Amino acid sequence: MPAAQPRTDSAFAVEDRLYAALALVRVVVTLNMVGLNAYRRDNFDHPTVALAIVVALVVWTGAAIWLYHDRARRTPALLLVDLAIVLAAMAVTPWVKSPDFNATIPGFWVMGALLAWAIHWHWRGGLVAAVLIAAADLLPRSEVDQGNYGNVFLILIGGPIVGFMCASLQRMARERDAAERAAAAAEERTRLARAVHDGVLQVLAMTQRRGAAAGGEWAELGRLAGEQERSLRSLIRQQDTVPQVAGGRVDLAGALEAMATAHPVRVEVATPGGAVLVDAHVVSETVAAVRACLDNVAAHAGDGASAWVLAQAGRDEITVSVRDDGPGITPGRLGQAAVEGRLGVVSSITGRIEELGGTATVQSGSWGTEWELTVPLA
């Protein structure tokens, strides 16, 4: 008999409830066994022995209910003894009654051991116990009638089916535990990410901006603060997006976060505290559009320009803003480029976002340029 699979606390709790239900079944089939044997007492060639066997089976029922109640006592030895008593009671039936007996002494009482094996060893245990009980029932008979065949058939299919259902219930309990642990971990990661975002990251970002404005040694402090902010954001993103790909969906926020160190322009990226899982194609096209915005910053804003990428996730869409501190776009330049056939902005930025069902708008002035890309999450 194969060893039982490892069980979690919830799986053990399911097993406890199954054995509690089995205790009630044992009481019912024991009362049935006593009543039927009393009704058929004239069928016994050795009524005294039959009475002793019935009493012994009743005593074992009480002992089995007590023994199976405690997990520590549910050992393979107990299950073997339980089934051995069933087989022994069936084996002596032809002698106690007659070789032409119809029903065995235990009758439906055999369900106690059969179901115990199914609960403990699942479908394999139910099948083994069912085969042994069926063999003990059929082999002593000189002929098998329809009633005997029906009883054996039910035992042979019932044992494995009950065992399979018991295994399914325990597997569902383990999966539920795993899902609850994953949900709790995700909630805690989101809470920590939000706390870090609202506190430490904002302080580092403010230190970077004010240090750069103050110059001198403060500028170096600001630069270090910026590096630490980017590193901390990256660590939060790595923790919160494992795995990043699930069922063909990719974390858009994590992909945007990676651009902070993957582009020659100095880029500051701010993303939601949690993962934003969308279709992989949506992620690739949105990231490509953001990269095109940053390429324009590198090409037109000069070597000293900086850019900021801010992603805000709503219920149905995510908005990505790309802003720089360059000289801005000369009025009419985008229209003139389209007339001249230079469609870099139209195809690389606007075209990509519109194909995703979103919108791309641009505002520009002496303060710089800001693209706002809105992409549906569905």
Secondary structure, 3 states (H helix, E strand, C coil): CCCCCCCCHHHHHHHHHHHHHHHHHHHHHHHHHHHHHHHCHHHCCCHHHHHHHHHHHHHHHHHHHHHHHCHHHCCHHHHHHHHHHHHHHHHCHHHHCCCCCCCCCCHHHHHHHHHHHHHHHHHHHHHHHHHHHHHHHHCCCCCCCHHHHHHHHHHHHHHHHHHHHHHHHHHHHHHHHHHHHHHHHHHHHHHHHHHHHHHHHHHHHHHHHHHHHHCCHHHHHHHHHHHHHHHHHHHHHHHHCCCCEECCEEEHHHHHHCHHHHCCCEEEEECCCCCCEEEHHHHHHHHHHHHHHHHHHHHHCCCCCEEEEEEEECCCEEEEEEEECCCCCCCCHHHHHHHCCCCHHHHHHHHHHHHCCCEEEEEEECCEEEEEEEEECC
